[in-house]
Structures are given as C-alpha cells and as structure tokens.
Amino acid sequence: MKKLALLVPFLNTDYCMEIVTGVAEYFKDKPVKLVIAKTELPKNNTGLYDYQNWNLTELIRSEEFDAYIVGSALYCNNMPKEALEAFLLTLNNRPIISIGAKLDVPNVYNVTTDCAEAYEKIITHLKDKHGCKKIAFMSANAAHSEEAIDRYNGFKKALAKNNLEFYKNLVFEGNFTDFSAKESLSKVIKSKIDINFDAIVAANDMMALGSIEYLHSIGVNVPKDVKVIGFDNSDVAFLSRPKLSTINQDIISLGHKVGSVAMSILEGRKTNRKNTVLMDIIYRQSCGCINCKTMKNVFIDGDEVRHDEPQNKINNLSNYMSDLEEKNNIITLMDMVKSSNTIRQFFYNFEFIVPQANFDEMAVNLYDDPVSVEKDNVILLPKEMGLTMYADSEHKNKVFKPGTRFNPKKSIFSTEEYADRPGIYMIYPVFSAETNYGYVVAKTRDTKFHTYNVYLKIIVTAIAQACEYTRTITLNEHLLTLNSALQLNNDSLIIRSRTDELTGILNRHGFLEEGQRALDILQESGKPGIVFFADMDNLKHINDTYGHEMGDKAIKLQAKALKKAFRSTDVVGRLSGDEFGIIAVGVGIEYLELIRSKVDQINKQIAKEENLDFDLSISIGGVDLEGSSVLSILLGLADKELYIQKRTKKGLQPLDG
C-alpha cells in the first residue's frame, strides 16, 4: 500500500480547499492511502497554541510515507521560501510534489500555473472591449511569495504587449486578503474624485472583492466607473455582487494534475520535474461583460464565448445559503462530546461521535505520558505509544485500549491492517495549551475538509479535556479519601450542602457528585465495582400504621444499616424518600447476593436492637460498570434489577421489558 502525505498550512481559504479537494478526488478510487495534515505554521502567532499543529510534521516524517505533496505556494505566502525548503530537506529523501511555488530542493517535482498568457488576454480585453487605458494593480508582493511576484510581473508584461503604460503609483499593496485591499486603497483613495484609473486587476479574488467593497463605500460604481478583475475563480467570485470577472486557475484541475504527477512517481514512471497548468478567463459582471441586472448564471470565456456557469458553482451557492444541517451537526456533536469527563466516558460515545462527524473510521493514539511542547521547540516523539480507541462506523467495530503498541516514527497507523487500507485520511494533534497528548487519524467520506476541520477541532478538544481530567483523578485522587473527607469535615458548609439532614449520609447531589468521581477512578484504573439502587420495603405500611415519625426513624435506621454493611471507601447516599444509591469500590458483581444477604442480616440485627414492631427490609438492584461510564445511567440499570428483585420477593414473575 503506497502512502502519501498532503501538507497544507490552513483549510480556511477557497484556494486551499479546492487544492485539497482536487488531490483527494484524484486519489478517491486509487489503491493509495492519502493523509491530509493541516500543519499551521512553525512558531505560529495567530493563536496562542496553534503552533502545536506544526508538531504534526514530526509524525509526517514517519518512515512509511512514499512521497509528499506540499501546498508550497500557501506556505510561501506566510513564511520565507528558504525556511520551507530547509524543512522539506528533512523529509526522508522522499519525492516531493510542490504546488504553486518553484522549489530548489532535491527530489522536487514542481506543478505550477502559467499566468502570463492569462494576463495578456485580460489586459487586451479591458483595452479593446472596454476602452481602459489606465489600469491599476492590487498586488500581493507584501506576502513575498513567488506566486504573487509572478502575477505582478505577468501584469506588467501584459501592459507592455498592449502598449499601455505601467503606473507605479497605481500599484496598491495588499496581502491576499479583502481587508488588506480595502486598507491599501483607503490610504490613497479618499473619495470618488481621487479615482485616476478606469480598471483594477487584483492578484487574487479576495483582494478584488475588497477593492469592490471599498469603491462602493465611496460611491464608485463597479463596473460602470471602474472595472475589476480578480484571480482564482473561487466560489466567492460567483457569489459576490456584482459577480466577479476573474482568471480561472481551475484549482480543482490543478489538484488533479498534482495527483497524477504523484501517482506517476509512485508507480515508478518517468515524470517531468516541471509541470505547468494553463488558465482561462471568466468574464462576469464586474468588468461589464454581463449585465448586473441579469439573473442568469452565465459567463464569457477568454475566446468571447458565452457559457452557463458550471453546476458545481450553482450547487456551491446553495451550500452557502443553506448550511443549517451542517450547523446542527456541529451542535449535536458538541452535545455528544461535552458529557465525557474521562477517556473511558469519551469511548462510550465514540461509536456515535465518529459517524456524527461523517467519518468512516477514527483512531485515537495517545502517548503514555503527555509531552510538554513550548513554542520554540518541536515535539520529541516517543519510540513507542499505544492505540487508545478505534471505531469503524461502516463495520460497527470499536475497541478501547486493546494493548496495541507501535512506533510513531515508523508508522502513524497503529496496526498493519489499518495502515494498508486505502482512502483519504486527516490527521490532527490532541493538545491543550503546551501539553500534547497524541493525535487522531480519521478516514473521510467526502471532500468537505473545512467542515471536517471543525469537527476534528471539537473532538480533539474534548479528548484533551478528558485526558487532563483523567490524569488529575488518577494522580491526585485516592479512593480512601472519598468518604473520609466527609467524616473529617462534617462542619464544612460544602459538606453540609451535600449531606442528607435526616440520615447524615450523602444527599442526592452529594452522592451523584462523589459517586461519579469514584466511578471515573474505578473505570480508568480498570478496577471492578457495583452500582446499587436500593428501595425500602413496606415504608408506606409503616407510615400508615405507626405514623410518619416512625417512618422517618425507619429511613434513618436503614441508612445506618447500609453504612454498617458497606466500607468507608464505598459511596452511600439517600437519593429520595426511601431510595438509596451505593457504589461498592473494587467489588465484582459476583458478590451481589452475598452483599444482599449481609444487608438483610444487619437489618434484622438493628430491628431487634431497636425493638421495632415491624421488619426493617430493603430490596437491592445491582449492576457492574460495563453498561456505561455515567452514574445516572448505571443507576437506571440497577433500578431495573431492583424491580426484578421486588417481584421475586412477592413471589411474582418479572414482566418482560
């Protein structure tokens, strides 16, 4: 099984999304495992701890990868080209397919676009079709990227070929963003009377849209007063008003081309080191070719031929306008993960979380000990780590801590079976602040990678929180302190708020809180336990016959009996009325009948000591800890067992259901 890693810094721009989508579409039905890594940037300053994503590059250095695809233009827009090349030299001397930027690295295969011919066409079009003579340029040279400089030079050459003058003062410096374009224009163009050009060409669509927005804000009409043309043909170009004329990179096709170059290398075929993809022109409303009042989805190509917009553009409009289902999915996913305090609790929901996030399968791989990573350092991978949990929503398989061990320096996949399964995967680090716990690898179902990115962020945040909580309780909590704190600090206001006034044991709130902590510790340590739900027998008869004061005494004596029957390390509480909850720590379900018998004997002893005129009796239902990691759910299961015991005591057969 051939394995490829696709490295991109972000998944939040149309260009990046379409590149990733194009590559993924190409490999969708190929016998190749493609792993997408959103790495952010080294020493990233955008978010406080986003630099943790760069640590994925250590995992991507795994010996298993046969080649790398790198969104080099995206990286070079945000970091020096020399720094990117230095990093790529560390990738195991494997073939590297560079997208967008021409890199000077051994084993590199460059796939770039040729913008010169496209710029010549649009300048000719603006001059001959619309009579434009003074054409401004919204540059991205401030990004210091090769791609931006190529576009700037292509624009200048196109002016020269059309015998149009290049005006240095009509070059505005942006940085590939809409707001940078607005800011750049606002420094020079204060009002409509300051406009001294009849068209503006931008180095990408976002800067073109920022230019349109600013021009409109000062009363300039686009395209009547100023023609605007962008570069990329991103989805926002079609969605804007007016619809944006632009150079069509056909980024999806560029991704396909990248995929075909990578496949050729993987199959050992002779492959060109330099690969170029040509561009076409899309004339819409912002240059005046299509009437701004028309409702038809049409454009004119570089050969002046009119076309209907591709269906995918129209579909994308629908996606932008109706993303309610996606938002609801996110809300549902957040509800699923927020109820998981510990790693084991997270696992109980894991089989539902994976399909909810639209993944086919997911593996959570955690280091034995968390790794602290400061901003200026890189993570030091251990030589061995374990598979913590795995879920396959297609085949309904799930495992928790199966004991699988592997070396992440050799393979990021925990088992050979998992590693040899083709498909499109995403990898994401599990971290909280400076602490890195491991990573998640998930197999995608479609190409909505921006949505997957959000889903993974929600999931790994929940896993990191569960790791923190689990580590806290296993390191700092001791089972023996659960009830001793109650006994030693009985006068404490906090303790009193969790103590039942009648019986002196934990009230419902206190029991659920202390009990859940005990349950968390038991399940994380792998120790057995029993959750009991108990209900006194014949309390109504006692109240009716002997009065409610005697009924209260019976409840107090029953609490006393339970405290005597169970140990100080167990958790005993009054849930309501004559109902009690108990967690027996470190005891297997096979001791259930023995415990029932012990409680019964103590009840008889206390009734005799108190000279009661009635029997002190209680029915007890109990379950082990396998049913859930949530105490309230286990109490519900124990309640069903209690119902069976009560009917048995009365000589009745339990009812089905």
N, C-alpha and C positions, 0 to 999 in steps of 0.2 A: 504494500500500500504506500503510494507516494504521498508525502505530506508537504504542504505549502503553508507559509505564514504570510498574511497580508497585514502590513503595518501602516496605520494611519494615525495622525495625532488627535483628530476630532471626528465626531459624527454629527455635527450640528450645522453643516452647510450643504446646500444643494449639490455643489460640485463634488464634495467628499462622498455624499450619499450615493450619487449616481456612479461614481468610480467604483465604490464597493459593490453596488448593485450589479454593475456590468460584469465585474470579475466573478461575482457569485453566480450570476446567471450562466456564465460560460461553463463553470465547473459543476453546475447543478446535477447533471447526469453523468459526470465523468467519474472514473474509479480513483478519485483523489480526495484526500482529507484537507480541506481549506480551513485554517484557523485565523479568524479576524481579531487583531489586537488593537484596541484604541489606547494608545500609549500616553496621550497628552505630550508634554514637552519636558526635557530634563530641567530640574530646578524651577518648575512651573510656578509663576507668581499669580496666576489667575485665581486659584482657590487656595486656601490655606494648606490643604494637604493633598491637592491634586497631583503633586509630584509622585505620590505613591503609584500612580498608574504607569509611570516610566519604569517602575520595577518589573513590569511585565516583560521588558526587553531581556531581563536576565533569564526568564523562563523560555523566551523565544530563542535563546541561544542553545536550547536543548539539541542534543546530537541527532535527534530523529528527523529534523527538517531537511528536506532535499533541496529546497530553494526558497527564496524570499521575494515577495512583491512589496515595494515600498512606495508610498504616496509622496515621492520626493518633493514635488512642487509644493505640496501642503506644508511639509516640514520647512522647506527653504523660505517660505513666506514668513516664518516665525523664528528661525534660528539660522546662524551662519551656515552656508553650504559646506564649509570646511569641517564644521563640527559634525554635520550629518555624515560626511564621508568618513571621518575618523571613527564614528560609531559603527558604520557598515563594515569597516575593516575587521571588526571583532566577530562577525557572524560566520565563523567556522569555515571560511573559504568556500562558501556555497554560492551558486549563481544568484544574482540579484537582478530583478527586473525593476527598473526605475520608471516611475510615471511622472512625466511632465518636465523634470529637470535633467539636464545632461550632466551625469556624474563621471568623475575621473577616478574610478575605483576598479581594481581587477575583478573580472568575472561579472561586470555590469553589462546589462542589455537595456539600452535606453528606448523608451517609447514616448515620443513627443508629438506635439501638434505643430503644423506649419501655418502661422497666422499671416505671413507676408501677402500671399495671394488674396486672402480674405479681406485684408485692409485695403488693398488696391481696388477691389471691387466696390467696397462701401464708399470710399472717397470718390471714385468715379461716379457712383450712383448719386451721392449728395451734390456733386458738382453739376452733372449733366441733367439729372432728373429734377432736382430741387433748386438749382441755381446757387448753391452755397459756395462762398469764396473764402470766408474766414472761419476756419474750423478749429475749435478748442479741443483739448485732450485732458481727460481726467486720468491722471497717471497713478500707478501704484508702486512707483520706484522707491518710495519710502520703505517698502517692505524688503527691499534689497534682494528680491527673488529674480532668478533667471527668467522665469515666465513673464514677470512684469516688464523687465527690460526688453525682452523680445517683442512684446506688444508695443512698447514705446517706439522702438526702432522701426518696427513694421509700419506704424502710423506715419513716421517721418518719411520713410521711403515711398509710401503711397502718395503723400503730398507732392513729393518731388516728381514722381512719374506723371502726376496730373498737372504739373506746372503751377502748383499752388504754393504760396509762401508759408513757411513754418514760423509761427509767432511764439517766441519763448514765453512771453507774458500771458499767453493763452494756455499754458500748461499748468494745471492745478494738481496739487499733490494730495492724493488720498491714500488709503491703506487697505483696499479691497472691501471696505465696509460702507454702508449707506451714510452713517453719521459722520465718517471722516470726509466724505464728499461734500456733505452739507456744510461742515465746518470750514473746509477749504474754500468753497465758493463764498461763504459769508464774510471771509476776511477781505475779499476784493470787491464782490458784487453786493452793494448795499441796497440798491433799488433797481427798478426796471431800466432807468436811464443809464445805468452803468454797463448794460449789456453791449458789448462791442464785437460779438461773434454771432453767426447765424446757425451754427450747429456745434454740438459737443459729442465727441466719441469717448467712451469710457473703457477702461481696461477690464472691467467686469460688469455684470448686470447689477449687482448691489450698488456700486458707485453710480451707475446710470440712473437707478431708481432714486437714490439720494439726491442726485442733481435735479431730477424732475420735481421731487418734493420741494426742494429749496426754491427752484424757479417759480413754481406755482405760488409759494408763500409770499413772493414779492410781486406777484401779478403778471408774471411772464407765462404766456400760453405755449404749451408743448402739444402739438408740433407747429402751430401757426407762427409763433415768434422765433422759436428755436427748435431745431431738430435734435433728437437724442438717439444715440445708438449704443448698445451695450456689447457684452461679450460673454458667452457661455450658453445662452438659451436655457437657462434654468427655469424651473417651474414658476418662480415668481415673475419672470418676464411675461409669461402668458397670463398670469393672474393680475398684473398691475393695470392701472387705469391712468393714461392710455396704455394699451398693450405695447410691450417694448420690442422695438426692432433690435436685432442683435446678431452677432456672429455665432453660428451654431457649431459648437465643438462636437456635438453628438457624444456626450461624455459616456453614455451607456455603451456606444460602439467602441469608444476608446478603451473601456473596461474589457470588452470582448477581445479586442486586439491584444491587450495585455495578457489576458487569459490564454490566448492562442500562442503567444510567444513563450509563456511559461510552460505550456503543455509540450511545445516543440522541444524545449530544453529537457524536460523530464523524460521524454521519450528518446532522448539521445540524438535527435536530428540536428543537422547543421542549421544554425539560426543566426540571422543578421544581428550585429551589435547595435545598429542604428535603425530604428523603425519610426516612420512618420505617418501620421493620420491627417488627411486633408479636411478642410472645413467648408461649410456652406453658409449662405446668408439667409436670414429670416427677416423680411421687411413687414412690419405691422403698422401700428397707429402712430408711434412716437416719432416717426420720420415723415408721416403724412401720406404714406402709400395706401393705407387702409383708412377709410373714414372713421372717425372716432365715434360716430353715432351708430355705426353698424353693429348688429347683434350677432352677426355670423362669425363663426370661428374659422377665420381664413388668414393666410399669409401669402406673400410673394417671395419666390426664391431668388437666388443670385442671377438666374437667367431670365428674370422678369416673368416667370410663370406662376399663375395663381393656384393655390392648393388649399384644401381643407386641412385644419390642424389635425395632427395625429390623435387617434382616440385616447392614447395614454395621457396626453395633455389635458383632454377634457375630463378623463377619469380622475386625474390629479386634482382638478378643480373641485370635483365632487368630494374628494377626500379632504380637501382643505375646508370645505363648507360643512361637512357632516362628520366630525370626528368624535361624536358623542360616545359611540361604542368603545372607542379606544380609551377615552377618559373614564368611562365606567369600569373598564377592565383595570385601570390603574387604581381606582378607588377600592375595588374588590380585592385586588392583590395586596394593597396596604392593610386592609382589614384582616386578611389571612395571616400576614407576617407579624403584625403588631402584638398578637396574642402569644407569641413564642418567647418565653423568658430564657429558656435553656436550649442548648443544642439538640437535646433529645426532643424537647417540645417542638422545635422547628421541624424535626424529622417527621413528627406525627402529621404535620400539614404539608410536608414536602411533595407527596404524590399528587396533591391538589394544586400546589403552587406552580409546579412545572407546566402542566397544560394550561393553567390560567394565564401564564405569561407567554403562551403559544410556542413553547419549546417542545421538541420531541423527547429530549433526554437532557439530564444535567448531572454533573458530578461536582461535589464539594470536597476539595482537597485541602486539609489543614495541617500546618506544621505541628510537630509535637509540642514545641514551645514557641510562643509568639516572638516575632522578630521586631525589634525597635529600629526604625529607619529614620534618620534625620535628613533634612532637606538636601544637604550637600553630599550625602553618601548614597551608595547603592546597596540593595539588599544582598546579604550573603546567604545563598541558598544552602539548605542542609543537604547532606548526602542521602538522606532517607526521610520520607514522610508517609502519611497514610491517607487512604480514601476514607473520608468521614461518612458521606452518604451519597447515594446514587438513586436516581429514579428515571425510569423509562416509561413515558406515558403511553407510547404505542403498544408495548408488550406488557404493560402493567407490572413491571418489575421494580422492586425497591429493596435497598439494603442499607443497614446502618452499622458503621464501624465493623466491617467484615474481617478486619485484620490484614487487609491488603497493604503491602509496603512497596514503595518504588522510589527510584532516584530521579528527582525532577530535572537534574542536569542531563539525564539521558532521554527522558520522555516526560511530557507533561500529562500523559494519559496513564492512568493507574494500572490498567490491565492490557494485555496484548489484544484481547478481543475488542475492547473499547477503542484501542489505537488503530485497529485495522478496519474500522467501519467508515466508509466514505460519507461525505456530507459537508455542510457549511456550518462551522462552529464559531462561537465567540468566547473569548477568554477575558476574565475580569478579576482584578485583585480584591481580596477581602481585607479591609483595613478600617481602623478607627484612629484618627489623629496620626500619631507617629508609629502606632503598632500595626504590624502586618501579620495577619493570621494565616494566609494562604491564598487560594484562588478558586474560582469557579470556571468550569468549561461547560458550555451548553450548545446543543445542536438546534439550529433554527429551522423553522418551517417555511418561511418566505423571506422577502428582501426588505422588510420594514425595520432596517437596522437602527434607525433613530429611536423607534419605539422599544426595540429590544434593549437599547442602551439605557432607557429609563427603567424598564423592568429589572434589568440586572442591578442597577444602582439601588433600587428599592430592596431587592433580595439580599445583596451583599451587605447592605447597611444593617438589615435585620440579623443576618448571620454574625456580623461583627459584634452587635449588641449582645447577642446570645452568648458569644464567646467570652465577652467581658463578664457577663453575669455568672456564667458557668465557672469561669476561673475564680471569680470572687468567692462564690459559695464553697468551692472545693478547697480553696486555700485558707480561707479565713473563718469558715463556719465549722463547728463541731456539733455532732448530734447531741452530745451530752448537755449542751447549753440551751437547748430548745425550751425545756421547762424549768431548768434551774434559774434562769433569768426571771421567770415569773415568780418563783418561790422567794428569791433573794430580794426582789424589788417590788414587793406586793403593794407598797405605799405609793409607788410611782403613778403619776397621773396617766401616763401612756398605758401602763399595765392595767390600771383600773378601767380604762376605756375599753379594754379587750377582755375584761373578766365578767362573768355572769354573776349578778348580785345575789341570786338565790343560792347557787351551788358553790360558788367560789372557783369554779373551773373556767376555762376559756369560753367566752360567748361565741356566737356565730361568726362575727367579724374576726375575732382573735383566732378562732380555730381555722378558718379558711386561710388566713394570712400565714400563721405558723405551720399549718398543715401543708400548704403549697411549698413553703421553703423546705420542709422535711422531705416532701415528695421529690423536689428538684434534686436535693442532695442524694437521695436513695437512687434515683434513676441515673444520675450522672456517674455515681460510683459503682453502679451495677449491682447494688445490694437489694435483697428482696424486701418485701413489706406487704402489709394487708391494710386496705382501707375498709373500715366498718361503718355501716349505717345501722343504728340501733333504735328501737322504739319500745317503750314500756308496755307491758300487757295490762289490760283492765284498769287503766287510770280513770276512765270515765266512771266505772263502777265504784272505785274508791272515793271519788269526788261526790257521787250521788249518795253513797251510803254513809260515809264518815265525814263528809264536808271538805271544802276546798283547802282548809288549813292542813288537814291530814294529807290531802293530795300533794300540796307543796312539800310536806315532810317526806312523802314517798319519793318525790323527784330528787330532793337533797340526799336521801339515803342511797338512791340509785347512782347518783354521781359519786358518792363516797365509795360504793361498791366497785364502780368502774376504775376509779383511781387506785383502789387497792389491787384490782385484778391486773392492771397494766403497770408498766415500769415508768420511772421518771423520764426516760428517754422517749417514751411514746407520747403522742399528742392526743389529748382528750378534751372534747368541748361539747357544750349544750347548743344544739342548733336552733331549737324552738320547742316550747311546750315540753313534751316528754320524749323528744327526739335527740339523739346524741350521735356524734361523729368521733371516730377514733382512727388513728394511724399507728399501727404496730410496726416499729422500726426493726429491720433485719430479720423478720419472721416470714417464713414461707406459707403459702395458702394451705399446705397440708396440715398445719396446726389449727385450722379453723374450728374443728369440732372440739379439740382439746380446750381452746380458749372459751368457747361457749359453755363447756362443762365447768370450767373454772369460775366463770362469772355466775353461773347458776348456783354453785356451792357457796360462794361468798354472799350472794343474795339471801340464801336460806340462813346462813350464819347471822347476818345482820338483822333479819326479820326476827330471829329467835332472841338476839340480844336486846332488841328494842320492844319485845313483847307485842309485836304487831298482830292485829286481828285479821290480817289479810296476807296473801303471798306477795312477796317482792319478786317480780319476774320481768324479764326483758327478752325480746326477740332480736336477733343479730344477723344481719346480712353482711357478707364479706367478699371482696374480690382482690385479686393480685394487681400488680401495677402494669400489666401488659395492655390493658384496654385503652389507656390514654395517659397523657402527661399532665392533664388538667384535673385538679382535685374535684371540682364540681361535677365533672363527667363521671369520674370514678364513684363518687357518692351516689349518683343516679343509678349506676350499675349495681352498686351494693344494695340500694333500696329495692331493686327488683328481686335480689336474692332474699332480702328481708321478707318481702311479700310471700315468697315461696315457703319460708320457714313458718310464718304465721299460719298459713293454711294447713301446713303439715301438723302443727301443734293442735289445730282444731279437728284433725282427722279428715281434712278435705284434700282433694287432688288439686294441684296447681293448675290454673287455667292457662291455655295456650296464649302466647303474646303477652 
